[in-house]
């Protein structure tokens, strides 16, 4: 017995000696920081999955020389704390990579410091957003929002539907990630009939019900939802109460919404909803890992889809980092490189890896999953009805729609039972030109009475399309209408603006670019030629090369204001300057006349703008007022102006107020000076255009002008002379001089320059010949 005990002791000692670490077992450590909210389920899953993955990885690859060391920091869900934690990891802990960024704010802050420190930051939580594309060191692991947008659009097109309602969360990361889907709708001709946004903090049931009632009035059939699970649960409770989960309706949830929609959040009110989800390939490895992850987390319930996605992505990121560290360690870069982070980032970018979430390859700083699982929500669970990948559907199964219907929802005819679509019209309430737009609230009822020429034209054009108009007073600045229309497509549909606006560089308007360039070139050329001719005999054109260059430029451009004072010695240079001054005189006179005639009038212009938006319309007279009519009349009467060039409605107001003083010349069109701007794909474009053409051909526009622009009160005649108010287009008034129109001047100037240069070269050659003759005689 004692012998056996002794042998056992020796065996243990021997095994201890064998297992003792040698110099070869010292690992090269590369530190990676995890910055997550440890109070959130997502943060806990990421931390647990990351450590579990590294444990598995080094258990299999125990011969690797490197080890990834994980340093965890709690962001507490605060972007500022996350930034401070990341800064500490980089400066003090010397981390070579950071994993985290649970919100768009956090991502932008961490991406900013990653650019300065040249350290990779990897996020698994955020969708593909345009604002993060500019950061070279920020890597996203996300689903392909472009592929998803095409899938949702294709599904909607299967319904033969041309319009949708978009409901989204009022937060930066949600609204920004929706933009790609909205743009895809626009490109494919799907019109966003209405939209609504809800914030987590301010979206109670009453608020949601009121907003959804407005959406219900639009009579749309297809609704796309893009919001967090908290709002989704509230939303569908309200949707069911309003009867929007019945037959003939379709509800589609985006992948970001569906990925994090936990099982407990799915209610009976969501039966028939379709959702896009990031696809997770089924394998024994996935089942094994998720099972062990659930045990580590102390969760005995069924693993949710969001937990699986975060866990698998965290697993694969850990393995990618461990592989990347080992790759450049084998090549000796860890010891030799002064910038491990840059080498690590470069290695990650060129990595190919088969992970639990499938084949992994980075593209444009993103690990992107292009395959989506399409599910149909039933009473208690989700049912897969197909896959979307590579631009096509596969494994399609029949969909059970809201109301347990198996019929594809079709867009209903809105006016078949005398129903009217509501068109909300924003009307600027400044009342600066009441003949055009006027908003007068009733003091007792508060109801707004909207009138004016523009309003009547709008009502007449819209009337055939069975819209119910709801006028809303609007007070605001309309300077950036085109920008608003392009960036807030779900809110604004169209605009009517002036064709041309004034800017800070308006003094360049009289000449076209080609004429400015030609003039500048001849100013320089004149200085060069005069310098060539004069420098041999004129001390003012001599000196150092710097002085001579300054004199060339000074002399040429001083002729603009006839400020050249240098006394010229040679007749040829005097001739050239006389010709060039003649050209400059004509150029300056033309410039002054054009600038004066156009810009003086444009300062007094009545500027009119009209905005149609989100099924909304806005009208305003921004720069003008009714007082400007008096200014026009006074300037015409005292002879300061002979003609007034402006948009026809404003001229009509002038003529209507002073019918015995002024007349307007004949014109072809009644809408001159205004331009209509609609959202791409809007069906109002051809309809409104046809209606305006009808009004013009039938003479109804002229009748409306007589109604609104003819002054009712009789006026005293202050002048016996009759002035003309011209209605030429604004473009004619601000017509620029072109190089082609004044090319005769430059031909004359060019000929003079060539002649002087030729004479100079001829005289120079003669002098050289004489000098050579003298030299030859001297040497003989």
Buried (B, 14 or more C-beta within 10 A) or exposed (E): EEEEEEEEEEEEEEEEEEEEEEEEEEBEEBBBBBBBBBEBBBBBBBBBBBBBBBEBBBEEEEEBBBBBBBBBBBBBBBBEBBBBBBBBBBEEBEBBBBBBBBBBBBBBBBBBBBBEBEBBBBBBBBBBBEBBEEBEBBBBBBBBBBBBBBBBBBBBEEBEBBBBBBBBBBBBBBBBBBBBBBBBBBEBEBBBBBBBBBEEEEBEEEBBBEBBEEBBBBBBBBBBBBBBBEBBBBBBBBBBBBEBBEEBBBBBBBBBBBBBBEBEBBBEBBBBBBBBBBBBEEEEEBEEBBEBBBEBBEBEEEBBBBBBBBBBBBBBBBBBBBBBBBBBBEEEBBEEBEEBBBBBBBBBBEBEBEBBBBEBEBEEBBBBBBBBBBBBBBEEEBEEBBBBBEEEBEEEEEBBBBBEBEEEBEBEEBEEEEEBBBBBBBBBBBBBBBBBBBBBEEEEEEEBEBBBBBBBBBBBBBEEBEBEBBBBBBEEEBEEBEEBBBEBBBBBBBBBBBEBEBEEEBEEBBBBEEBBEBBEEBBEBBBBBBBBBBBBEBEBBBEEEEEEBEBBBEBBBBBEEEEBEBEBBBEBBBBBBEBBEBBBEEBEEBBEEBBEBBBEBBEBBBBBBBBBBBBBBBBBBBBBBBEBBEEBBEBBBEEEBEBBBBBBBBBBBBBBBBBEBBEBEEEEEBBBBBEBBBBBBBEBBEBBEEBBEBBBEEEBBEEBBEEBBBEEEEEEEEBEEEBEBBBBBBEEBBBBBEBEEBBEBBEBBBEBBEBBBEBBEEBEEEEEEEEEEEEEEEEE
